[in-house]
């Protein structure tokens, strides 16, 4: 009983709960994106932004509280990829993002996740580069822009709009950057993987 309770506590801690909440947010975000209206897209972007923040927060809390678990290590990267994949796939029918670009990004994520699983099962440690962090940051910024999509006014002072910003254009600008970093980091990891297993 004590062992069972200890295992339960290892799973149900604050960082893992935040990760599970990130996964639970995916259907809500997807439902909001189905209409494609300005308001629903705004709230979908808000949910995605909050979920992205919990990605940083759960990792920070896990390290700070000293409760890094195997379950968390497994679930956290999956949750990140799921919400990114869901957001990109849901906006394809609205023509907000090229389907081929989404295919390349998602293929990279699946391939690298598979290679990491193989490396881990063989006890191989491949150092992660900073490219992965930059990829994640640019993907998040790009997706938020693509979800918002519409024109937004930015005010310099109350009642005086400074400029209009088309969030779709902002999103695509950052998505192209994210795309190149995604491909680059994928090739970099694949090269490292091949060098390690060839030894």
BABA-922775 format. One line per field, with one value per atom (N, C-alpha, C): residue number from 0; residue in one letter; chain; atom name; x, y, z. Coordinates in steps of 0.02 Angstrom, whole numbers, plus 50000, padded with zeros to 5 digits. Example, Ala and Ser with C-alpha at 12.3 -4.5 7.8 and 13.67 -1.06 7.14 Angstrom:
<sites>
i 0,0,0,1,1,1;
aa A,A,A,S,S,S;
ch A,A,A,A,A,A;
at N,CA,C,N,CA,C;
px 50660,50615,50660,50642,50684,50645;
py 49716,49775,49835,49888,49947,50002;
pz 50390,50390,50390,50354,50357,50394;
</sites>
This chain:
<sites>
i 0,0,0,1,1,1,2,2,2,3,3,3,4,4,4,5,5,5,6,6,6,7,7,7,8,8,8,9,9,9,10,10,10,11,11,11,12,12,12,13,13,13,14,14,14,15,15,15,16,16,16,17,17,17,18,18,18,19,19,19,20,20,20,21,21,21,22,22,22,23,23,23,24,24,24,25,25,25,26,26,26,27,27,27,28,28,28,29,29,29,30,30,30,31,31,31,32,32,32,33,33,33,34,34,34,35,35,35,36,36,36,37,37,37,38,38,38,39,39,39,40,40,40,41,41,41,42,42,42,43,43,43,44,44,44,45,45,45,46,46,46,47,47,47,48,48,48,49,49,49,50,50,50,51,51,51,52,52,52,53,53,53,54,54,54,55,55,55,56,56,56,57,57,57,58,58,58,59,59,59,60,60,60,61,61,61,62,62,62,63,63,63,64,64,64,65,65,65,66,66,66,67,67,67,68,68,68,69,69,69,70,70,70,71,71,71,72,72,72,73,73,73,74,74,74,75,75,75,76,76,76,77,77,77,78,78,78,79,79,79,80,80,80,81,81,81,82,82,82,83,83,83,84,84,84,85,85,85,86,86,86,87,87,87,88,88,88,89,89,89,90,90,90,91,91,91,92,92,92,93,93,93,94,94,94,95,95,95,96,96,96,97,97,97,98,98,98,99,99,99,100,100,100,101,101,101,102,102,102,103,103,103,104,104,104,105,105,105,106,106,106,107,107,107,108,108,108,109,109,109,110,110,110,111,111,111,112,112,112,113,113,113,114,114,114,115,115,115,116,116,116,117,117,117,118,118,118,119,119,119,120,120,120,121,121,121,122,122,122,123,123,123,124,124,124,125,125,125,126,126,126,127,127,127,128,128,128,129,129,129,130,130,130,131,131,131,132,132,132,133,133,133,134,134,134,135,135,135,136,136,136,137,137,137,138,138,138,139,139,139,140,140,140,141,141,141,142,142,142,143,143,143,144,144,144,145,145,145,146,146,146,147,147,147,148,148,148,149,149,149,150,150,150,151,151,151,152,152,152,153,153,153,154,154,154,155,155,155,156,156,156,157,157,157,158,158,158,159,159,159,160,160,160,161,161,161,162,162,162,163,163,163,164,164,164,165,165,165,166,166,166,167,167,167,168,168,168,169,169,169,170,170,170,171,171,171,172,172,172,173,173,173,174,174,174,175,175,175,176,176,176,177,177,177,178,178,178,179,179,179,180,180,180,181,181,181,182,182,182,183,183,183,184,184,184,185,185,185,186,186,186,187,187,187,188,188,188,189,189,189,190,190,190,191,191,191,192,192,192,193,193,193,194,194,194,195,195,195,196,196,196,197,197,197,198,198,198;
aa X,X,X,X,X,X,X,X,X,X,X,X,X,X,X,X,X,X,X,X,X,X,X,X,X,X,X,X,X,X,X,X,X,X,X,X,X,X,X,X,X,X,X,X,X,X,X,X,X,X,X,X,X,X,X,X,X,X,X,X,X,X,X,X,X,X,X,X,X,X,X,X,X,X,X,X,X,X,X,X,X,X,X,X,X,X,X,X,X,X,X,X,X,X,X,X,X,X,X,X,X,X,X,X,X,X,X,X,X,X,X,X,X,X,X,X,X,X,X,X,X,X,X,X,X,X,X,X,X,X,X,X,X,X,X,X,X,X,X,X,X,X,X,X,X,X,X,X,X,X,X,X,X,X,X,X,X,X,X,X,X,X,X,X,X,X,X,X,X,X,X,X,X,X,X,X,X,X,X,X,X,X,X,X,X,X,X,X,X,X,X,X,X,X,X,X,X,X,X,X,X,X,X,X,X,X,X,X,X,X,X,X,X,X,X,X,X,X,X,X,X,X,X,X,X,X,X,X,X,X,X,X,X,X,X,X,X,X,X,X,X,X,X,X,X,X,X,X,X,X,X,X,X,X,X,X,X,X,X,X,X,X,X,X,X,X,X,X,X,X,X,X,X,X,X,X,X,X,X,X,X,X,X,X,X,X,X,X,X,X,X,X,X,X,X,X,X,X,X,X,X,X,X,X,X,X,X,X,X,X,X,X,X,X,X,X,X,X,X,X,X,X,X,X,X,X,X,X,X,X,X,X,X,X,X,X,X,X,X,X,X,X,X,X,X,X,X,X,X,X,X,X,X,X,X,X,X,X,X,X,X,X,X,X,X,X,X,X,X,X,X,X,X,X,X,X,X,X,X,X,X,X,X,X,X,X,X,X,X,X,X,X,X,X,X,X,X,X,X,X,X,X,X,X,X,X,X,X,X,X,X,X,X,X,X,X,X,X,X,X,X,X,X,X,X,X,X,X,X,X,X,X,X,X,X,X,X,X,X,X,X,X,X,X,X,X,X,X,X,X,X,X,X,X,X,X,X,X,X,X,X,X,X,X,X,X,X,X,X,X,X,X,X,X,X,X,X,X,X,X,X,X,X,X,X,X,X,X,X,X,X,X,X,X,X,X,X,X,X,X,X,X,X,X,X,X,X,X,X,X,X,X,X,X,X,X,X,X,X,X,X,X,X,X,X,X,X,X,X,X,X,X,X,X,X,X,X,X,X,X,X,X,X,X,X,X,X,X,X,X,X,X,X,X,X,X,X,X,X,X,X,X,X,X,X,X,X,X,X,X,X,X,X,X,X,X,X,X,X,X,X,X,X,X,X,X,X,X,X,X,X,X,X,X,X,X,X;
ch A,A,A,A,A,A,A,A,A,A,A,A,A,A,A,A,A,A,A,A,A,A,A,A,A,A,A,A,A,A,A,A,A,A,A,A,A,A,A,A,A,A,A,A,A,A,A,A,A,A,A,A,A,A,A,A,A,A,A,A,A,A,A,A,A,A,A,A,A,A,A,A,A,A,A,A,A,A,A,A,A,A,A,A,A,A,A,A,A,A,A,A,A,A,A,A,A,A,A,A,A,A,A,A,A,A,A,A,A,A,A,A,A,A,A,A,A,A,A,A,A,A,A,A,A,A,A,A,A,A,A,A,A,A,A,A,A,A,A,A,A,A,A,A,A,A,A,A,A,A,A,A,A,A,A,A,A,A,A,A,A,A,A,A,A,A,A,A,A,A,A,A,A,A,A,A,A,A,A,A,A,A,A,A,A,A,A,A,A,A,A,A,A,A,A,A,A,A,A,A,A,A,A,A,A,A,A,A,A,A,A,A,A,A,A,A,A,A,A,A,A,A,A,A,A,A,A,A,A,A,A,A,A,A,A,A,A,A,A,A,A,A,A,A,A,A,A,A,A,A,A,A,A,A,A,A,A,A,A,A,A,A,A,A,A,A,A,A,A,A,A,A,A,A,A,A,A,A,A,A,A,A,A,A,A,A,A,A,A,A,A,A,A,A,A,A,A,A,A,A,A,A,A,A,A,A,A,A,A,A,A,A,A,A,A,A,A,A,A,A,A,A,A,A,A,A,A,A,A,A,A,A,A,A,A,A,A,A,A,A,A,A,A,A,A,A,A,A,A,A,A,A,A,A,A,A,A,A,A,A,A,A,A,A,A,A,A,A,A,A,A,A,A,A,A,A,A,A,A,A,A,A,A,A,A,A,A,A,A,A,A,A,A,A,A,A,A,A,A,A,A,A,A,A,A,A,A,A,A,A,A,A,A,A,A,A,A,A,A,A,A,A,A,A,A,A,A,A,A,A,A,A,A,A,A,A,A,A,A,A,A,A,A,A,A,A,A,A,A,A,A,A,A,A,A,A,A,A,A,A,A,A,A,A,A,A,A,A,A,A,A,A,A,A,A,A,A,A,A,A,A,A,A,A,A,A,A,A,A,A,A,A,A,A,A,A,A,A,A,A,A,A,A,A,A,A,A,A,A,A,A,A,A,A,A,A,A,A,A,A,A,A,A,A,A,A,A,A,A,A,A,A,A,A,A,A,A,A,A,A,A,A,A,A,A,A,A,A,A,A,A,A,A,A,A,A,A,A,A,A,A,A,A,A,A,A,A,A,A,A,A,A,A,A,A,A,A,A,A,A,A,A,A,A,A,A,A,A,A,A,A,A,A,A,A,A,A;
at N,CA,C,N,CA,C,N,CA,C,N,CA,C,N,CA,C,N,CA,C,N,CA,C,N,CA,C,N,CA,C,N,CA,C,N,CA,C,N,CA,C,N,CA,C,N,CA,C,N,CA,C,N,CA,C,N,CA,C,N,CA,C,N,CA,C,N,CA,C,N,CA,C,N,CA,C,N,CA,C,N,CA,C,N,CA,C,N,CA,C,N,CA,C,N,CA,C,N,CA,C,N,CA,C,N,CA,C,N,CA,C,N,CA,C,N,CA,C,N,CA,C,N,CA,C,N,CA,C,N,CA,C,N,CA,C,N,CA,C,N,CA,C,N,CA,C,N,CA,C,N,CA,C,N,CA,C,N,CA,C,N,CA,C,N,CA,C,N,CA,C,N,CA,C,N,CA,C,N,CA,C,N,CA,C,N,CA,C,N,CA,C,N,CA,C,N,CA,C,N,CA,C,N,CA,C,N,CA,C,N,CA,C,N,CA,C,N,CA,C,N,CA,C,N,CA,C,N,CA,C,N,CA,C,N,CA,C,N,CA,C,N,CA,C,N,CA,C,N,CA,C,N,CA,C,N,CA,C,N,CA,C,N,CA,C,N,CA,C,N,CA,C,N,CA,C,N,CA,C,N,CA,C,N,CA,C,N,CA,C,N,CA,C,N,CA,C,N,CA,C,N,CA,C,N,CA,C,N,CA,C,N,CA,C,N,CA,C,N,CA,C,N,CA,C,N,CA,C,N,CA,C,N,CA,C,N,CA,C,N,CA,C,N,CA,C,N,CA,C,N,CA,C,N,CA,C,N,CA,C,N,CA,C,N,CA,C,N,CA,C,N,CA,C,N,CA,C,N,CA,C,N,CA,C,N,CA,C,N,CA,C,N,CA,C,N,CA,C,N,CA,C,N,CA,C,N,CA,C,N,CA,C,N,CA,C,N,CA,C,N,CA,C,N,CA,C,N,CA,C,N,CA,C,N,CA,C,N,CA,C,N,CA,C,N,CA,C,N,CA,C,N,CA,C,N,CA,C,N,CA,C,N,CA,C,N,CA,C,N,CA,C,N,CA,C,N,CA,C,N,CA,C,N,CA,C,N,CA,C,N,CA,C,N,CA,C,N,CA,C,N,CA,C,N,CA,C,N,CA,C,N,CA,C,N,CA,C,N,CA,C,N,CA,C,N,CA,C,N,CA,C,N,CA,C,N,CA,C,N,CA,C,N,CA,C,N,CA,C,N,CA,C,N,CA,C,N,CA,C,N,CA,C,N,CA,C,N,CA,C,N,CA,C,N,CA,C,N,CA,C,N,CA,C,N,CA,C,N,CA,C,N,CA,C,N,CA,C,N,CA,C,N,CA,C,N,CA,C,N,CA,C,N,CA,C,N,CA,C,N,CA,C,N,CA,C,N,CA,C,N,CA,C,N,CA,C,N,CA,C,N,CA,C,N,CA,C,N,CA,C,N,CA,C,N,CA,C,N,CA,C,N,CA,C,N,CA,C,N,CA,C,N,CA,C,N,CA,C,N,CA,C,N,CA,C,N,CA,C,N,CA,C,N,CA,C;
px 50042,50000,50043,50096,50141,50176,50198,50232,50184,50121,50071,50057,50052,50039,50098,50159,50218,50220,50203,50201,50148,50091,50037,50059,50094,50118,50171,50210,50261,50229,50170,50135,50095,50057,50012,50048,50094,50126,50112,50128,50110,50137,50201,50226,50189,50176,50141,50069,50038,49969,49966,50015,50018,50027,50067,50077,50012,49976,49912,49860,49863,49817,49832,49896,49915,49884,49884,49853,49777,49748,49675,49652,49697,49679,49672,49700,49701,49631,49586,49518,49481,49490,49457,49483,49548,49578,49554,49550,49528,49456,49412,49342,49335,49374,49371,49393,49443,49470,49425,49376,49332,49291,49273,49232,49274,49334,49378,49361,49313,49294,49348,49345,49395,49398,49339,49336,49361,49338,49358,49433,49460,49532,49572,49545,49579,49584,49529,49530,49571,49572,49615,49688,49705,49774,49790,49741,49752,49765,49726,49735,49803,49822,49887,49944,49936,49987,49995,49938,49939,49971,49954,49982,50057,50079,50151,50188,50155,50186,50194,50144,50149,50205,50224,50280,50344,50354,50412,50402,50341,50328,50335,50309,50314,50386,50427,50497,50534,50518,50548,50530,50465,50443,50472,50476,50503,50575,50614,50684,50689,50648,50650,50627,50576,50548,50583,50628,50663,50619,50570,50523,50521,50579,50584,50570,50518,50498,50504,50506,50509,50445,50389,50324,50325,50353,50356,50403,50460,50507,50476,50434,50401,50345,50304,50243,50254,50302,50311,50326,50375,50388,50331,50294,50237,50182,50170,50119,50137,50201,50224,50210,50228,50219,50146,50105,50034,49999,50014,49978,50001,50066,50092,50061,50061,50032,49958,49921,49849,49836,49873,49863,49877,49932,49950,49900,49881,49834,49766,49743,49676,49671,49727,49722,49737,49754,49766,49703,49643,49583,49566,49589,49574,49626,49675,49726,49775,49782,49827,49899,49910,49978,49982,50038,50045,50047,50007,50003,50071,50109,50174,50223,50217,50261,50245,50180,50158,50181,50177,50198,50272,50313,50385,50399,50367,50377,50357,50298,50273,50315,50337,50379,50445,50473,50535,50525,50469,50456,50449,50413,50402,50467,50507,50570,50619,50627,50674,50651,50586,50559,50574,50566,50582,50655,50699,50771,50791,50760,50775,50755,50698,50675,50724,50748,50797,50862,50886,50948,50941,50883,50872,50871,50838,50833,50901,50946,51013,51064,51039,51083,51129,51110,51150,51128,51175,51160,51185,51139,51156,51140,51190,51181,51134,51086,51039,51073,51059,51087,51037,51061,51017,50968,50979,50934,50863,50858,50792,50754,50789,50757,50734,50776,50757,50698,50700,50645,50579,50579,50518,50493,50539,50519,50488,50520,50494,50429,50423,50360,50303,50315,50262,50240,50289,50273,50235,50258,50226,50154,50144,50076,50029,50052,50010,49988,50034,50017,49967,49978,49934,49864,49861,49796,49758,49792,49760,49737,49781,49765,49744,49697,49666,49708,49684,49717,49702,49753,49745,49776,49743,49768,49811,49869,49914,49913,49897,49887,49949,49966,50019,49991,49930,49894,49820,49781,49710,49677,49644,49607,49649,49714,49758,49796,49769,49803,49871,49922,49989,49997,49973,49978,49933,49917,49880,49930,49921,49965,49924,49941,49909,49945,49912,49944,49960,49924,49940,50009,50023,50088,50144,50129,50178,50191,50137,50144,50183,50170,50206,50280,50295,50364,50403,50374,50409,50405,50353,50348,50403,50420,50474,50541,50551,50611,50610,50552,50544,50554,50530,50536,50609,50649,50719,50757,50742,50774,50752,50689,50662,50699,50706,50742,50815,50846,50916,50930,50889,50899,50886,50839,50826,50885,50914,50972,51031,51038,51093,51088,51027,51018,51029,51004,51013,51087,51125,51197,51232,51214,51243,51225,51163,51140,51179,51188,51224,51297,51327,51397,51405,51357,51361,51353,51303,51292,51344,51381,51433,51498,51502,51564,51573;
py 49939,50000,50063,50062,50119,50132,50077,50085,50113,50088,50112,50186,50207,50277,50321,50295,50332,50342,50288,50293,50342,50342,50389,50461,50474,50541,50564,50516,50534,50558,50531,50550,50614,50616,50672,50726,50760,50818,50878,50937,50999,51002,50987,50990,50943,50882,50835,50855,50884,50907,50963,51008,51062,51033,50981,50948,50917,50884,50854,50907,50964,51019,51045,51044,51066,51020,50956,50908,50917,50929,50938,51001,51050,51112,51103,51050,51040,51035,50993,50990,51057,51094,51159,51208,51209,51251,51231,51166,51142,51161,51156,51174,51249,51290,51362,51378,51341,51354,51330,51289,51262,51316,51368,51420,51470,51483,51529,51602,51617,51686,51723,51789,51830,51816,51814,51803,51734,51683,51614,51604,51636,51631,51666,51722,51758,51714,51681,51639,51576,51550,51493,51512,51573,51597,51607,51630,51640,51573,51522,51456,51428,51436,51411,51447,51512,51551,51528,51517,51493,51424,51381,51314,51316,51361,51368,51393,51436,51460,51403,51358,51302,51254,51255,51213,51235,51300,51325,51316,51329,51327,51258,51206,51139,51115,51133,51115,51151,51215,51255,51227,51213,51187,51118,51076,51009,51012,51057,51064,51098,51149,51186,51144,51102,51061,50993,50979,50915,50855,50863,50808,50790,50786,50763,50689,50668,50598,50570,50504,50470,50486,50485,50501,50571,50619,50688,50695,50661,50663,50635,50585,50553,50598,50625,50659,50730,50765,50836,50850,50816,50830,50809,50756,50735,50788,50817,50869,50929,50948,51004,50992,50933,50918,50913,50885,50876,50943,50991,51055,51095,51089,51122,51090,51023,50988,51005,51005,51019,51089,51138,51207,51214,51186,51193,51156,51096,51057,51091,51120,51151,51213,51247,51308,51295,51233,51217,51228,51205,51213,51287,51332,51403,51437,51398,51425,51471,51464,51509,51486,51424,51397,51345,51343,51292,51222,51177,51109,51074,51088,51055,51074,51138,51161,51125,51118,51082,51010,50979,50910,50901,50947,50943,50952,51001,51013,50953,50926,50869,50806,50797,50739,50743,50803,50811,50792,50815,50801,50726,50692,50620,50582,50600,50565,50574,50636,50649,50618,50618,50585,50510,50480,50409,50394,50436,50427,50435,50483,50492,50431,50401,50341,50283,50276,50224,50235,50298,50315,50301,50320,50309,50235,50195,50123,50089,50118,50090,50121,50165,50199,50250,50275,50324,50394,50435,50505,50551,50587,50635,50704,50746,50812,50854,50885,50928,50995,51023,51088,51143,51205,51262,51273,51240,51247,51226,51174,51150,51203,51240,51293,51350,51370,51423,51402,51339,51312,51318,51299,51301,51372,51418,51488,51517,51507,51536,51501,51436,51402,51431,51442,51469,51538,51582,51650,51648,51606,51600,51576,51525,51496,51546,51583,51633,51684,51707,51754,51725,51662,51630,51617,51603,51593,51658,51712,51778,51800,51792,51798,51868,51898,51959,52022,52079,52143,52165,52190,52216,52285,52330,52398,52400,52430,52440,52515,52530,52599,52628,52689,52726,52762,52786,52815,52802,52812,52795,52835,52798,52830,52849,52836,52854,52791,52758,52698,52714,52679,52689,52658,52596,52561,52500,52476,52414,52358,52302,52245,52185,52156,52095,52036,52004,51952,51890,51880,51824,51833,51895,51909,51901,51923,51915,51841,51803,51731,51696,51713,51681,51701,51762,51784,51740,51730,51690,51615,51595,51524,51505,51550,51535,51527,51570,51563,51497,51482,51420,51360,51365,51310,51293,51345,51332,51306,51332,51307,51236,51221,51153,51103,51119,51075,51070,51126,51128,51087,51096,51059,50985,50968,50898,50864,50899,50872,50867,50917,50917,50857,50844,50787,50721,50717,50655,50642,50694,50687,50663,50692,50670,50597,50579,50511,50461,50477,50432,50426,50480,50477,50434,50438,50399,50324,50306,50235,50204,50247,50221,50205,50224,50212,50136;
pz 50000,50000,50000,50042,50047,49980,49947,49883,49830,49832,49785,49795,49858,49873,49852,49862,49842,49767,49730,49657,49634,49669,49652,49661,49717,49731,49681,49655,49605,49540,49526,49464,49475,49530,49542,49583,49551,49581,49537,49561,49526,49454,49443,49374,49326,49348,49305,49294,49345,49337,49286,49287,49237,49167,49161,49096,49071,49117,49098,49080,49114,49097,49028,49008,48941,48888,48903,48856,48855,48914,48920,48883,48875,48841,48766,48739,48666,48637,48664,48635,48638,48692,48698,48646,48637,48586,48516,48504,48439,48425,48475,48466,48450,48484,48471,48400,48375,48308,48252,48268,48216,48182,48218,48188,48148,48171,48135,48145,48190,48202,48241,48239,48273,48348,48380,48452,48472,48435,48452,48441,48389,48376,48430,48454,48509,48570,48588,48648,48638,48577,48562,48571,48548,48556,48629,48669,48740,48775,48756,48785,48766,48702,48680,48717,48726,48762,48834,48867,48936,48941,48893,48892,48880,48837,48823,48885,48923,48985,49036,49039,49086,49066,49001,48979,49016,49020,49058,49132,49156,49228,49258,49224,49253,49258,49207,49210,49267,49274,49327,49396,49406,49471,49485,49434,49444,49468,49438,49460,49528,49538,49601,49660,49649,49702,49707,49660,49661,49650,49605,49593,49519,49489,49420,49418,49381,49378,49308,49303,49238,49199,49234,49203,49173,49210,49187,49127,49130,49074,49011,49018,48961,48934,48980,48960,48936,48966,48951,48878,48847,48776,48730,48751,48711,48712,48772,48778,48735,48735,48694,48620,48597,48526,48507,48552,48537,48527,48571,48566,48506,48489,48429,48366,48364,48307,48299,48355,48353,48326,48350,48328,48253,48230,48159,48114,48134,48093,48089,48145,48146,48101,48088,48047,47973,47956,47885,47843,47864,47823,47809,47851,47841,47796,47773,47729,47763,47828,47866,47865,47846,47846,47791,47754,47701,47730,47701,47726,47722,47668,47661,47716,47739,47792,47858,47870,47931,47928,47869,47860,47877,47853,47866,47941,47972,48043,48085,48071,48109,48097,48035,48019,48058,48061,48099,48172,48201,48272,48284,48240,48248,48240,48190,48177,48235,48259,48312,48378,48390,48450,48448,48389,48381,48392,48364,48373,48447,48481,48552,48592,48573,48607,48597,48535,48520,48560,48559,48594,48669,48697,48769,48786,48744,48757,48754,48715,48708,48756,48798,48846,48815,48757,48721,48741,48759,48777,48722,48692,48639,48666,48673,48702,48658,48691,48655,48641,48583,48565,48581,48579,48591,48534,48478,48421,48440,48480,48501,48540,48583,48622,48577,48530,48484,48440,48420,48379,48416,48479,48520,48528,48542,48553,48490,48433,48370,48349,48363,48347,48388,48452,48496,48473,48460,48438,48371,48326,48260,48266,48306,48313,48346,48395,48427,48374,48333,48280,48230,48210,48162,48191,48255,48287,48292,48309,48312,48243,48194,48122,48099,48131,48107,48120,48094,48108,48179,48212,48280,48283,48320,48329,48392,48386,48443,48460,48522,48543,48577,48554,48587,48649,48643,48699,48689,48739,48736,48679,48636,48581,48521,48524,48468,48445,48394,48370,48339,48361,48335,48266,48260,48196,48197,48137,48130,48114,48146,48135,48114,48057,48035,48067,48114,48154,48112,48057,48013,47982,47959,47930,47982,48043,48097,48110,48112,48124,48070,48007,47952,47952,47970,47974,48022,48082,48132,48116,48080,48062,48012,47966,47920,47957,48007,48048,48085,48116,48153,48108,48046,47998,47983,47969,47954,48014,48074,48134,48149,48136,48147,48103,48039,47993,48012,48027,48045,48108,48160,48222,48212,48167,48152,48118,48068,48034,48081,48125,48174,48221,48246,48291,48254,48193,48153,48141,48126,48114,48178,48235,48298,48313,48299,48311,48269,48205,48160,48181,48203,48225,48287,48333,48395,48381,48341,48329,48282,48246,48201,48237,48300,48338,48352;
</sites>
